[in-house]
């Protein structure tokens, strides 16, 4: 789990810092964004971002929070919280962004599958991930 300081920033300072951080990514090429992620975030933080995006997309596709939690190995509370935020519109920009041609959905879900296997090959045959495949409507 990521350690966060118990010292809270005031809202104005936090918003200014986040605006600067966002601008750093917004004005960068795709290669620069990849390098920024590699430099700024730990492996566990990158995994957290990938899983959070997967949760958002699965909930947006209409999967139940139970199926999302079981498929992605996240807590029921995480899946329910994401659903509530999705319904309230918090993730609208994210969902819209994933529909653009520069987001390769197949590569993303393939990466999630590897992530869930912890990088290990599927040594028990194609049926090993049948539950996730069924949830994502993937045909092998």
DSSP file (Angstrom, degrees, kcal/mol; ACC not computed):
  #  RESIDUE AA STRUCTURE BP1 BP2  ACC     N-H-->O    O-->H-N    N-H-->O    O-->H-N    TCO  KAPPA ALPHA  PHI   PSI    X-CA   Y-CA   Z-CA
    1    1 A X              0   0    0      0, 0.0     2,-0.3     0, 0.0    44,-0.1   0.000 360.0 360.0 360.0 144.9    0.0    0.0    0.0
    2    2 A X        -     0   0    0     42,-0.1     2,-0.5     1,-0.1     0, 0.0  -0.530 360.0-131.2 -73.3 133.8    1.1    3.5   -0.8
    3    3 A X        -     0   0    0     -2,-0.3     2,-0.4     0, 0.0    -1,-0.1  -0.758  24.6-169.1 -88.1 129.1    2.2    5.6    2.2
    4    4 A X        -     0   0    0     -2,-0.5     0, 0.0     2,-0.0     0, 0.0  -0.953  27.3-107.1-120.7 138.1    0.6    9.0    2.4
    5    5 A X        -     0   0    0     -2,-0.4     0, 0.0     1,-0.1     0, 0.0  -0.305  15.8-140.6 -60.9 142.8    1.6   11.8    4.7
    6    6 A X  S    S+     0   0    0      2,-0.1     2,-0.7     0, 0.0    -1,-0.1   0.598  80.1  97.4 -79.3 -11.4   -0.8   12.5    7.5
    7    7 A X  S    S-     0   0    0      1,-0.0     2,-0.3     0, 0.0    -2,-0.1  -0.714  72.0-146.0 -80.7 115.1   -0.1   16.2    7.1
    8    8 A X        -     0   0    0     -2,-0.7     2,-0.2     1,-0.0    -2,-0.1  -0.594   1.1-136.3 -86.9 140.8   -2.9   17.5    4.9
    9    9 A X        -     0   0    0     -2,-0.3     2,-0.1     1,-0.1    -1,-0.0  -0.629  31.1-104.0 -85.2 151.7   -2.5   20.2    2.3
   10   10 A X     >  -     0   0    0     -2,-0.2     4,-2.5     1,-0.1     5,-0.2  -0.433  35.3-108.8 -71.3 157.3   -5.1   22.9    2.1
   11   11 A X  H  > S+     0   0    0      1,-0.2     4,-2.6     2,-0.2     5,-0.2   0.864 115.9  52.1 -57.6 -41.8   -7.5   22.5   -0.8
   12   12 A X  H  > S+     0   0    0      2,-0.2     4,-2.3     1,-0.2    -1,-0.2   0.928 112.0  45.2 -64.0 -45.2   -6.1   25.5   -2.8
   13   13 A X  H  > S+     0   0    0      2,-0.2     4,-2.6     1,-0.2     5,-0.2   0.919 113.2  50.8 -63.9 -43.6   -2.5   24.3   -2.5
   14   14 A X  H  X S+     0   0    0     -4,-2.5     4,-2.5     1,-0.2    -2,-0.2   0.912 110.7  48.8 -61.6 -42.7   -3.5   20.8   -3.5
   15   15 A X  H  X S+     0   0    0     -4,-2.6     4,-2.3    -5,-0.2    -1,-0.2   0.897 111.4  49.5 -65.5 -40.4   -5.4   22.0   -6.5
   16   16 A X  H  X S+     0   0    0     -4,-2.3     4,-2.1     2,-0.2    -2,-0.2   0.923 112.7  47.3 -64.6 -43.7   -2.5   24.2   -7.7
   17   17 A X  H  X S+     0   0    0     -4,-2.6     4,-2.5     1,-0.2    -2,-0.2   0.911 112.5  49.2 -63.6 -42.0    0.0   21.3   -7.3
   18   18 A X  H  X S+     0   0    0     -4,-2.5     4,-3.0    -5,-0.2    -1,-0.2   0.888 108.3  53.6 -65.9 -37.8   -2.4   18.9   -9.1
   19   19 A X  H  X S+     0   0    0     -4,-2.3     4,-2.3     2,-0.2    -1,-0.2   0.912 111.0  46.6 -61.9 -42.0   -2.8   21.5  -12.0
   20   20 A X  H  X S+     0   0    0     -4,-2.1     4,-1.7     2,-0.2    -2,-0.2   0.917 113.2  48.8 -64.6 -43.3    1.0   21.7  -12.3
   21   21 A X  H  X S+     0   0    0     -4,-2.5     4,-1.3     1,-0.2    -2,-0.2   0.921 112.1  48.7 -62.6 -45.0    1.3   17.9  -12.2
   22   22 A X  H  X S+     0   0    0     -4,-3.0     4,-2.8     1,-0.2     3,-0.2   0.896 108.2  54.2 -62.4 -41.3   -1.5   17.5  -14.9
   23   23 A X  H  X S+     0   0    0     -4,-2.3     4,-1.9     1,-0.2    -1,-0.2   0.855 101.5  59.7 -62.5 -34.8    0.1   20.1  -17.1
   24   24 A X  H  < S+     0   0    0     -4,-1.7    -1,-0.2     1,-0.2    -2,-0.2   0.914 113.2  37.1 -58.8 -43.6    3.4   18.1  -17.0
   25   25 A X  H >< S+     0   0    0     -4,-1.3     3,-1.5    -3,-0.2    -2,-0.2   0.882 112.7  57.5 -75.9 -39.7    1.6   15.1  -18.5
   26   26 A X  H 3< S+     0   0    0     -4,-2.8    -2,-0.2     1,-0.3    -1,-0.2   0.818 108.2  46.1 -63.4 -32.0   -0.7   17.1  -20.9
   27   27 A X  T 3< S+     0   0    0     -4,-1.9     2,-0.3    -5,-0.2    -1,-0.3   0.251  98.5  95.1 -95.9  12.6    2.2   18.8  -22.6
   28   28 A X  S <  S-     0   0    0     -3,-1.5     2,-0.1     1,-0.1    -3,-0.0  -0.736  73.7-118.0-107.5 152.1    4.3   15.6  -23.0
   29   29 A X     >  -     0   0    0     -2,-0.3     4,-2.5     1,-0.1     5,-0.2  -0.305  39.0-100.7 -74.1 168.9    4.5   13.1  -25.9
   30   30 A X  H  > S+     0   0    0      1,-0.2     4,-2.3     2,-0.2     5,-0.2   0.906 125.4  50.7 -60.0 -40.9    3.4    9.5  -25.4
   31   31 A X  H  > S+     0   0    0      1,-0.2     4,-2.3     2,-0.2    -1,-0.2   0.907 110.5  49.1 -63.3 -41.6    7.1    8.5  -24.9
   32   32 A X  H  > S+     0   0    0      2,-0.2     4,-2.6     1,-0.2    -1,-0.2   0.881 109.1  52.5 -65.8 -37.7    7.7   11.2  -22.4
   33   33 A X  H  X S+     0   0    0     -4,-2.5     4,-2.7     2,-0.2    -2,-0.2   0.919 109.1  50.0 -63.7 -43.0    4.5   10.2  -20.5
   34   34 A X  H  X S+     0   0    0     -4,-2.3     4,-2.5     1,-0.2    -2,-0.2   0.931 112.3  47.5 -59.5 -45.3    5.8    6.6  -20.3
   35   35 A X  H  X S+     0   0    0     -4,-2.3     4,-2.3     2,-0.2    -2,-0.2   0.879 110.6  52.0 -64.4 -38.1    9.1    7.9  -19.0
   36   36 A X  H  X S+     0   0    0     -4,-2.6     4,-2.9     2,-0.2     5,-0.3   0.930 110.6  47.7 -63.6 -44.8    7.4   10.1  -16.5
   37   37 A X  H  X S+     0   0    0     -4,-2.7     4,-2.2     1,-0.2    -2,-0.2   0.926 112.4  49.6 -61.3 -43.9    5.3    7.1  -15.2
   38   38 A X  H  < S+     0   0    0     -4,-2.5    -1,-0.2    -5,-0.2    -2,-0.2   0.900 117.6  40.2 -61.3 -40.8    8.4    5.0  -15.0
   39   39 A X  H  < S+     0   0    0     -4,-2.3    -2,-0.2    -5,-0.2    -1,-0.2   0.861 121.8  38.6 -78.3 -36.2   10.4    7.6  -13.1
   40   40 A X  H  < S+     0   0    0     -4,-2.9     2,-0.4    -5,-0.2    -3,-0.2   0.799 107.8  58.2 -89.1 -29.9    7.6    8.9  -10.8
   41   41 A X  S  < S-     0   0    0     -4,-2.2     2,-0.0    -5,-0.3    -1,-0.0  -0.815  71.1-129.5-114.8 143.6    5.7    5.8   -9.8
   42   42 A X     >  -     0   0    0     -2,-0.4     4,-2.3     1,-0.1     5,-0.2  -0.300  37.1-102.7 -74.5 167.1    6.7    2.5   -8.1
   43   43 A X  H  > S+     0   0    0      1,-0.2     4,-2.3     2,-0.2     5,-0.2   0.908 123.8  51.4 -58.6 -42.1    5.7   -0.8   -9.6
   44   44 A X  H  > S+     0   0    0      1,-0.2     4,-2.1     2,-0.2    -1,-0.2   0.870 109.1  50.6 -66.4 -35.1    2.9   -1.2   -7.0
   45   45 A X  H  > S+     0   0    0      2,-0.2     4,-2.2     1,-0.2    -1,-0.2   0.901 110.2  49.7 -68.1 -39.8    1.6    2.3   -7.8
   46   46 A X  H  X S+     0   0    0     -4,-2.3     4,-2.3     2,-0.2    -2,-0.2   0.903 111.1  49.5 -64.3 -40.6    1.6    1.5  -11.6
   47   47 A X  H  X S+     0   0    0     -4,-2.3     4,-2.8     1,-0.2     5,-0.3   0.910 108.5  53.5 -63.4 -41.7   -0.3   -1.8  -10.9
   48   48 A X  H  X S+     0   0    0     -4,-2.1     4,-2.4     1,-0.2    -2,-0.2   0.914 109.4  48.4 -59.6 -43.5   -2.8    0.1   -8.8
   49   49 A X  H  X S+     0   0    0     -4,-2.2     4,-2.4     2,-0.2    -2,-0.2   0.924 112.4  48.4 -62.6 -44.8   -3.4    2.6  -11.7
   50   50 A X  H  X S+     0   0    0     -4,-2.3     4,-2.3     1,-0.2    -2,-0.2   0.932 114.0  45.6 -62.4 -46.4   -3.9   -0.3  -14.2
   51   51 A X  H  X S+     0   0    0     -4,-2.8     4,-2.6     2,-0.2    -1,-0.2   0.895 111.2  52.9 -66.1 -39.0   -6.3   -2.2  -11.9
   52   52 A X  H  X S+     0   0    0     -4,-2.4     4,-2.5    -5,-0.3    -1,-0.2   0.926 110.3  47.9 -62.2 -43.5   -8.2    1.0  -11.1
   53   53 A X  H  X S+     0   0    0     -4,-2.4     4,-2.6     1,-0.2    -2,-0.2   0.911 111.0  51.3 -62.6 -41.7   -8.7    1.7  -14.9
   54   54 A X  H  X S+     0   0    0     -4,-2.3     4,-2.6     2,-0.2     5,-0.2   0.905 109.8  49.7 -61.8 -41.7   -9.7   -2.0  -15.4
   55   55 A X  H  X S+     0   0    0     -4,-2.6     4,-2.5     2,-0.2     5,-0.3   0.938 111.3  49.2 -61.5 -46.9  -12.3   -1.7  -12.7
   56   56 A X  H  X S+     0   0    0     -4,-2.5     4,-2.5     1,-0.2    -2,-0.2   0.932 113.7  45.6 -58.1 -47.6  -13.7    1.6  -14.2
   57   57 A X  H  X S+     0   0    0     -4,-2.6     4,-1.7     2,-0.2    -1,-0.2   0.896 112.6  49.3 -67.6 -40.5  -13.9    0.1  -17.6
   58   58 A X  H  <>S+     0   0    0     -4,-2.6     5,-2.2     2,-0.2     4,-0.2   0.918 113.6  46.2 -65.8 -41.4  -15.6   -3.2  -16.5
   59   59 A X  H ><5S+     0   0    0     -4,-2.5     3,-1.6    -5,-0.2    -2,-0.2   0.911 111.3  52.9 -65.6 -40.8  -18.1   -1.3  -14.4
   60   60 A X  H 3<5S+     0   0    0     -4,-2.5    -1,-0.2     1,-0.3    -2,-0.2   0.821 103.9  57.3 -63.3 -30.3  -18.7    1.1  -17.4
   61   61 A X  T 3<5S-     0   0    0     -4,-1.7    -1,-0.3    -5,-0.2    -2,-0.2   0.501 125.5-103.7 -78.7  -3.7  -19.3   -2.0  -19.6
   62   62 A X  T < 5 +     0   0    0     -3,-1.6    -3,-0.2     1,-0.3    -2,-0.1   0.555  67.9 151.0  96.4   9.0  -22.1   -3.0  -17.2
   63   63 A X      < -     0   0    0     -5,-2.2    -1,-0.3     1,-0.1    -2,-0.0  -0.456  51.7-104.2 -71.9 147.1  -20.4   -5.8  -15.3
   64   64 A X     >  -     0   0    0      1,-0.1     4,-2.4    -2,-0.1     5,-0.2  -0.308  22.3-119.9 -67.8 154.3  -21.6   -6.4  -11.8
   65   65 A X  H  > S+     0   0    0      1,-0.2     4,-2.6     2,-0.2     5,-0.2   0.838 115.8  56.5 -64.5 -30.6  -19.4   -5.2   -8.9
   66   66 A X  H  > S+     0   0    0      2,-0.2     4,-2.5     1,-0.2     5,-0.2   0.947 108.6  45.2 -63.6 -48.4  -19.2   -8.8   -7.7
   67   67 A X  H  > S+     0   0    0      1,-0.2     4,-2.7     2,-0.2     5,-0.2   0.892 114.1  50.1 -63.2 -39.5  -17.9  -10.0  -11.1
   68   68 A X  H  X S+     0   0    0     -4,-2.4     4,-2.6     2,-0.2     6,-0.2   0.946 111.5  47.6 -63.4 -48.8  -15.4   -7.1  -11.2
   69   69 A X  H  X>S+     0   0    0     -4,-2.6     5,-1.5     1,-0.2     4,-0.9   0.914 116.7  42.8 -60.6 -44.6  -14.1   -7.7   -7.7
   70   70 A X  H  <5S+     0   0    0     -4,-2.5    -1,-0.2    -5,-0.2    -2,-0.2   0.911 116.9  46.4 -69.5 -42.2  -13.7  -11.5   -8.3
   71   71 A X  H  <5S+     0   0    0     -4,-2.7    -2,-0.2    -5,-0.2    -1,-0.2   0.883 122.6  33.2 -68.8 -39.0  -12.2  -11.1  -11.8
   72   72 A X  H  <5S-     0   0    0     -4,-2.6    -1,-0.2    -5,-0.2    -2,-0.2   0.414 104.3-121.2-101.5   1.1   -9.7   -8.3  -10.9
   73   73 A X  T  <5 +     0   0    0     -4,-0.9     2,-0.3     1,-0.2    -3,-0.2   0.936  66.4 133.5  57.4  49.5   -8.9   -9.4   -7.3
   74   74 A X      < -     0   0    0     -5,-1.5    -1,-0.2    -6,-0.2    -2,-0.1  -0.808  61.9 -89.5-119.1 166.4  -10.1   -6.1   -5.8
   75   75 A X     >  -     0   0    0     -2,-0.3     4,-2.0     1,-0.1     5,-0.2  -0.357  28.7-120.1 -73.9 155.8  -12.3   -5.7   -2.8
   76   76 A X  H  > S+     0   0    0      1,-0.2     4,-2.7     2,-0.2     5,-0.2   0.886 115.9  56.8 -59.1 -38.5  -16.1   -5.4   -3.1
   77   77 A X  H  > S+     0   0    0      2,-0.2     4,-3.0     1,-0.2    -1,-0.2   0.911 104.6  50.8 -61.9 -42.9  -15.8   -2.0   -1.6
   78   78 A X  H  > S+     0   0    0      1,-0.2     4,-2.5     2,-0.2    -1,-0.2   0.944 112.2  46.8 -59.5 -47.9  -13.4   -0.8   -4.2
   79   79 A X  H  X S+     0   0    0     -4,-2.0     4,-2.1     1,-0.2    -2,-0.2   0.903 114.6  46.9 -62.0 -41.8  -15.7   -2.0   -7.0
   80   80 A X  H  X S+     0   0    0     -4,-2.7     4,-2.5     2,-0.2    -1,-0.2   0.902 111.7  50.8 -67.4 -40.5  -18.8   -0.4   -5.4
   81   81 A X  H  X S+     0   0    0     -4,-3.0     4,-2.3     2,-0.2    -2,-0.2   0.914 110.7  48.8 -63.0 -42.5  -16.9    2.9   -4.8
   82   82 A X  H  X S+     0   0    0     -4,-2.5     4,-2.7    -5,-0.2    -1,-0.2   0.916 110.5  51.5 -63.5 -42.1  -15.8    3.0   -8.4
   83   83 A X  H  X S+     0   0    0     -4,-2.1     4,-2.7     2,-0.2    -2,-0.2   0.924 109.8  49.3 -60.7 -44.3  -19.4    2.3   -9.5
   84   84 A X  H  X S+     0   0    0     -4,-2.5     4,-1.8     1,-0.2    -1,-0.2   0.909 113.5  46.0 -61.8 -41.9  -20.7    5.1   -7.4
   85   85 A X  H  <>S+     0   0    0     -4,-2.3     5,-2.1     2,-0.2     6,-0.5   0.865 111.9  52.0 -69.5 -35.6  -18.2    7.5   -8.8
   86   86 A X  H ><5S+     0   0    0     -4,-2.7     3,-1.4     1,-0.2    -2,-0.2   0.935 109.2  49.4 -64.1 -46.4  -18.9    6.3  -12.3
   87   87 A X  H 3<5S+     0   0    0     -4,-2.7    -2,-0.2     1,-0.3    -1,-0.2   0.866 108.4  53.9 -60.8 -37.0  -22.6    6.9  -11.8
   88   88 A X  T 3<5S-     0   0    0     -4,-1.8    -1,-0.3    -5,-0.2    -2,-0.2   0.526 119.9-110.6 -78.7  -4.0  -21.9   10.4  -10.5
   89   89 A X  T X 5S+     0   0    0     -3,-1.4     3,-1.3    -4,-0.4     4,-0.3   0.474  79.9 128.0  94.6   1.6  -19.8   11.2  -13.6
   90   90 A X  T 3 <S+     0   0    0     -5,-2.1     3,-0.3     1,-0.3    -4,-0.2   0.853  80.2  39.7 -59.8 -35.4  -16.4   11.4  -12.0
   91   91 A X  T 3> S+     0   0    0     -6,-0.5     4,-2.5     1,-0.2    -1,-0.3   0.246  80.3 109.4-101.4  13.2  -15.0    8.9  -14.6
   92   92 A X  H <> S+     0   0    0     -3,-1.3     4,-2.5     1,-0.2     5,-0.2   0.909  80.7  48.7 -56.0 -45.5  -16.7   10.2  -17.7
   93   93 A X  H  > S+     0   0    0     -4,-0.3     4,-2.4    -3,-0.3    -1,-0.2   0.874 111.2  50.6 -63.9 -36.8  -13.6   11.6  -19.2
   94   94 A X  H  > S+     0   0    0      2,-0.2     4,-1.7     1,-0.2    -2,-0.2   0.942 111.7  46.3 -66.1 -47.6  -11.7    8.4  -18.6
   95   95 A X  H  < S+     0   0    0     -4,-2.5     4,-0.4     1,-0.2    -2,-0.2   0.916 114.2  48.6 -61.9 -43.2  -14.3    6.3  -20.2
   96   96 A X  H >< S+     0   0    0     -4,-2.5     3,-1.4    -5,-0.2     4,-0.3   0.905 108.0  55.0 -62.8 -41.9  -14.5    8.6  -23.2
   97   97 A X  H >< S+     0   0    0     -4,-2.4     3,-1.2     1,-0.3    -1,-0.2   0.842 101.7  57.6 -61.3 -33.9  -10.7    8.7  -23.5
   98   98 A X  T 3< S+     0   0    0     -4,-1.7    -1,-0.3     1,-0.3    -2,-0.2   0.588  98.0  62.3 -76.1  -7.6  -10.6    4.9  -23.8
   99   99 A X  T <  S+     0   0    0     -3,-1.4    -1,-0.3    -4,-0.4    -2,-0.2   0.511  82.9 101.5 -92.0  -6.0  -12.9    5.0  -26.8
  100  100 A X  S X  S-     0   0    0     -3,-1.2     3,-1.7    -4,-0.3    -3,-0.0  -0.400  86.3-112.8 -76.6 157.5  -10.4    7.0  -28.9
  101  101 A X  T 3  S+     0   0    0      1,-0.3    -1,-0.1    -2,-0.1    -3,-0.0   0.702 111.6  66.6 -66.0 -19.7   -8.4    5.2  -31.5
  102  102 A X  T 3  S+     0   0    0     -5,-0.1     2,-0.7     2,-0.1    -1,-0.3   0.522  85.6  81.5 -81.9  -2.4   -5.1    5.8  -29.6
  103  103 A X  S <  S-     0   0    0     -3,-1.7     2,-1.1    -6,-0.1     3,-0.1  -0.911  71.5-153.9-102.3 115.2   -6.3    3.5  -26.8
  104  104 A X     >  -     0   0    0     -2,-0.7     4,-2.3     1,-0.2     5,-0.1  -0.750  10.5-173.7 -92.5  97.5   -5.7   -0.1  -27.7
  105  105 A X  H  > S+     0   0    0     -2,-1.1     4,-2.6     1,-0.2     5,-0.2   0.871  81.7  53.8 -59.7 -41.5   -8.3   -2.0  -25.7
  106  106 A X  H  > S+     0   0    0      1,-0.2     4,-2.0     2,-0.2    -1,-0.2   0.916 110.9  45.9 -63.1 -42.9   -7.0   -5.5  -26.7
  107  107 A X  H  > S+     0   0    0      2,-0.2     4,-2.3     1,-0.2    -1,-0.2   0.892 111.7  53.0 -66.2 -38.7   -3.5   -4.6  -25.6
  108  108 A X  H  X S+     0   0    0     -4,-2.3     4,-2.2     2,-0.2    -2,-0.2   0.954 111.7  43.6 -61.8 -49.9   -4.8   -3.2  -22.4
  109  109 A X  H  X S+     0   0    0     -4,-2.6     4,-2.2     1,-0.2    -1,-0.2   0.838 111.7  54.4 -68.0 -31.6   -6.9   -6.3  -21.5
  110  110 A X  H  X S+     0   0    0     -4,-2.0     4,-2.0    -5,-0.2    -1,-0.2   0.904 109.3  48.7 -64.7 -39.6   -4.0   -8.5  -22.5
  111  111 A X  H  X S+     0   0    0     -4,-2.3     4,-2.6     2,-0.2    -2,-0.2   0.886 109.4  52.0 -66.0 -39.0   -1.8   -6.5  -20.0
  112  112 A X  H  X S+     0   0    0     -4,-2.2     4,-2.7     2,-0.2    -2,-0.2   0.905 107.5  52.7 -63.8 -40.7   -4.4   -6.9  -17.3
  113  113 A X  H  X S+     0   0    0     -4,-2.2     4,-1.5     2,-0.2    -2,-0.2   0.930 111.1  46.0 -61.1 -44.3   -4.5  -10.6  -17.9
  114  114 A X  H  <>S+     0   0    0     -4,-2.0     5,-3.0     1,-0.2     6,-0.3   0.914 111.4  53.2 -63.4 -41.8   -0.7  -10.8  -17.5
  115  115 A X  H ><5S+     0   0    0     -4,-2.6     3,-1.3     1,-0.2    -2,-0.2   0.914 108.1  49.5 -58.3 -44.4   -0.9   -8.6  -14.4
  116  116 A X  H 3<5S+     0   0    0     -4,-2.7    -1,-0.2     1,-0.3    -2,-0.2   0.796 111.4  48.9 -68.4 -27.2   -3.5  -10.9  -12.8
  117  117 A X  T ><5S-     0   0    0     -4,-1.5     3,-1.6    -5,-0.2    -1,-0.3   0.418 113.5-122.4 -87.9   1.8   -1.2  -13.8  -13.5
  118  118 A X  T < 5 -     0   0    0     -3,-1.3    -3,-0.2    -4,-0.3    -2,-0.1   0.848  69.4 -56.9  58.1  36.1    1.7  -11.9  -12.0
  119  119 A X  T 3 <S+     0   0    0     -5,-3.0    -1,-0.3     1,-0.3     2,-0.2   0.447 105.2 135.1  80.2  -0.6    3.6  -12.2  -15.3
  120  120 A X    <   -     0   0    0     -3,-1.6    -1,-0.3    -6,-0.3    -3,-0.1  -0.571  58.4-112.4 -84.0 144.7    3.4  -16.0  -15.2
  121  121 A X        -     0   0    0     -2,-0.2     2,-1.6     1,-0.1    -1,-0.1  -0.334  35.1-100.0 -69.7 157.4    2.5  -17.9  -18.3
  122  122 A X    >   +     0   0    0      1,-0.2     3,-0.8     2,-0.1    -1,-0.1  -0.624  51.5 167.4 -79.1  90.1   -0.8  -19.8  -18.4
  123  123 A X  T 3   +     0   0    0     -2,-1.6    -1,-0.2     1,-0.2     3,-0.1   0.461  65.9  62.2 -88.3  -1.0    0.5  -23.2  -17.7
  124  124 A X  T 3  S-     0   0    0      1,-0.4     3,-0.3    -3,-0.1    -1,-0.2   0.152 113.2 -98.2-108.9  19.2   -2.8  -24.8  -17.0
  125  125 A X    X   -     0   0    0     -3,-0.8     3,-1.6     1,-0.2    -1,-0.4  -0.132  50.1 -59.2  89.9 171.8   -4.3  -24.3  -20.5
  126  126 A X  G >  S+     0   0    0      1,-0.3     3,-0.9     2,-0.1    -1,-0.2   0.736 124.9  67.8 -66.5 -22.2   -6.6  -21.7  -21.9
  127  127 A X  G >  S+     0   0    0     -3,-0.3     3,-1.7     1,-0.2     4,-0.3   0.599  75.5  87.2 -74.3  -8.6   -9.4  -22.5  -19.5
  128  128 A X  G <  S+     0   0    0     -3,-1.6     3,-0.3     1,-0.3    -1,-0.2   0.859  99.2  33.5 -58.8 -34.8   -7.4  -21.2  -16.6
  129  129 A X  G <> S+     0   0    0     -3,-0.9     4,-2.8    -4,-0.2    -1,-0.3   0.034  80.6 122.9-109.5  25.4   -8.7  -17.7  -17.2
  130  130 A X  H <> S+     0   0    0     -3,-1.7     4,-2.9     1,-0.2     5,-0.2   0.865  71.7  55.3 -56.5 -39.5  -12.1  -18.7  -18.4
  131  131 A X  H  > S+     0   0    0     -4,-0.3     4,-2.1    -3,-0.3    -1,-0.2   0.933 112.1  41.1 -61.8 -46.8  -13.9  -16.7  -15.8
  132  132 A X  H  > S+     0   0    0      2,-0.2     4,-2.5     1,-0.2    -2,-0.2   0.914 115.0  52.3 -67.2 -42.1  -12.2  -13.4  -16.8
  133  133 A X  H  X>S+     0   0    0     -4,-2.8     5,-2.8     1,-0.2     4,-0.6   0.917 110.6  47.9 -58.6 -43.6  -12.6  -14.3  -20.5
  134  134 A X  H ><5S+     0   0    0     -4,-2.9     3,-0.7    -5,-0.2    -1,-0.2   0.911 111.9  49.9 -64.3 -42.7  -16.3  -14.8  -19.9
  135  135 A X  H 3<5S+     0   0    0     -4,-2.1    -1,-0.2     1,-0.2    -2,-0.2   0.889 117.6  39.6 -63.0 -39.3  -16.6  -11.6  -18.0
  136  136 A X  H 3<5S-     0   0    0     -4,-2.5    -1,-0.2    -5,-0.1    -2,-0.2   0.413 109.8-121.2 -91.5   1.6  -14.8   -9.6  -20.7
  137  137 A X  T <<5 +     0   0    0     -3,-0.7     2,-0.4    -4,-0.6    -3,-0.2   0.901  54.2 163.0  57.6  44.3  -16.5  -11.5  -23.6
  138  138 A X      < -     0   0    0     -5,-2.8     2,-0.5    -6,-0.1    -1,-0.2  -0.807  26.0-155.8 -96.4 132.0  -13.1  -12.7  -24.9
  139  139 A X              0   0    0     -2,-0.4    -5,-0.0     1,-0.1     0, 0.0  -0.912 360.0 360.0-106.3 133.2  -13.1  -15.6  -27.4
  140  140 A X              0   0    0     -2,-0.5    -1,-0.1   -14,-0.0   -14,-0.0   0.374 360.0 360.0-109.9 360.0   -9.9  -17.7  -27.6
